[in-house]
Amino acid sequence: DNASSVAYRISVNRGAGVFSATPFRLPEEHGMNVVLHVYDVTSDIQEALIVSQTVMYIELKDDRVQMEEAVTIFNFGRVAWVPQDVIFKLPENFTALNGQQSMSAQGVDSIEKQGAKLHGTFPPGRAQIEFRWQLPYAGSSDVSFDAGMPPHMAAVRVMAVAADPMRLKIEGFEDPRPDVDGEGNHVLVTEKQMRANDPPIHDLQISLSDIPTPGPARIVATSIAAVGVLFGLVFTTRRRVVPRDRSGAKRERLRLLEELEDLERAHLSGEVGPKTYERARREL
């Protein structure tokens, strides 16, 4: 009984990277064969084929505005990325930044008056970071703030719990549409998917106006972990060689975004069926 309650984890250091297998328990009657993939490491995001997307959920509490974020990082290359000094800039007066506890070493650290600093090793594939933070709220009818985004943003979605006549505006985004979340809260939703030639998004300029009254809102019930489903992004899975030069990496990212647009368009038009769509997403 004691042996089955102990979890083991295999980790290997390579350069600045740390690679770990999923924790496991040893059966009493036999051992375990663990496969751990280890990659070359780079801290240069121009060398790594990194694409990211974000979902943000905004709630008004009695005395604060609470933001929950889910950042998904896709590494399309053949080397692992270890970020150095990558900070999601937040307002200087932000408080209570907390990351979701997980078994992976990927996450964010709170840097006072700066924001959320990304840490961890991101091997080829997909990784998700979830965290929340707050802003003081004095009950005024208007709130505006900037929220920094991860690098190489491909898509972002923002949802705000809203009571009529509250309005949500994000610079460069379409007017939000009304919707209802999984717990019955009325929300305003707006999103943006980047095209190959769009300028990069470094931060969001968010404004909430005509706020009727500050009041407690219910907790988020919908799973932000389903961020990939929310966007419906489909990526091809054939092998690609990482360009070693900066211009080559940029061209490869642009090509990936162009393919992303084509596949999303084909899926929405029905040219790509649901089984093909689901299979490609699972393989990624």
C-alpha positions, 0 to 999 in steps of 0.5 A, a space after each residue: 500500500 505504501 509503495 502504491 501511494 508514492 509517485 515517481 518522476 523522471 527528470 533530465 537537465 539539458 543546458 537551461 532546459 528541464 525535461 520531465 516525464 509524467 509522474 507515475 506509481 510503481 506496481 507491486 508486481 513489476 517495474 515501469 518502462 518510461 520514455 522521456 524525450 529530450 531536445 536541444 534548447 534555445 532561449 532565442 524566440 526567433 529561433 524557436 517556432 513559437 505561436 501562442 493564443 490567449 483567453 481572458 475572463 473578466 469579472 467585477 468583484 466588490 472592490 476589485 476587477 479579477 482577470 483569469 487568463 489561459 495562455 496556450 503556447 505551441 512550439 512547432 519546431 524541433 528544439 525546446 524553448 526556455 524563455 528569458 525575461 519574457 514578461 506579460 506586462 500588467 498595470 503597476 497596481 496589479 495584485 494577487 497574481 497566482 498561477 495554477 498549480 500543476 505537475 509541470 515546471 511551466 508557469 508564471 512568477 509575479 514581478 512587482 509593478 511589472 507583471 507575470 514572468 513566464 518560466 519553464 521549458 517548452 518542448 515541441 508540442 503544446 503547453 498551457 499556462 493558467 493564472 489570475 490577477 486583480 486590479 483595485 476597483 473603487 466602484 466607478 462607472 469606467 475602468 481602463 487598463 492594459 494587459 500584456 500578451 505572450 509573444 507571437 500571438 495568433 488568436 485572443 478571446 476576451 469575455 467579460 461578465 456584464 450587466 446591462 448597460 455595461 460595455 466592453 471595448 478593446 482597441 483594434 477588436 470588433 464590437 463584442 457580442 452578448 452571450 451566456 457562459 456555462 453558469 448562466 452569466 451574461 457575458 460580452 465576448 470579442 476575439 481576434 485571429 491574426 492574419 499573416 501580415 497583421 502587426 503583432 499584438 503586444 498588449 490589449 487596451 481594455 475599457 469597461 464603461 457604463 458599469 451599473 454597480 460593483 457587485 459579486 459575480 459568480 465564479 467561472 464555471 466554463 473550463 478555460 482549459 478548453 481554449 483550443 476548442 474555443 478558437 477551433 484552430 487546426 494545425 497540420 502535423 507534418 514534420 518541419 525542420 527548424 530554420 536556424 536563421 532569424 528570417 527563415 523562422 519568421 517566414 515559417 511562422 507566417 506560413 503556419 499562420 497562413 495555413 491556420 487561416 486556410 484550415 479554419 476557413 475550410 472547417 467552417 465551410 464544411 470542406 474539412 469534416 469534423 473527424 479530420 478536424 478532431 484527429 488533427 487537433 488530437 495529434 497536435 
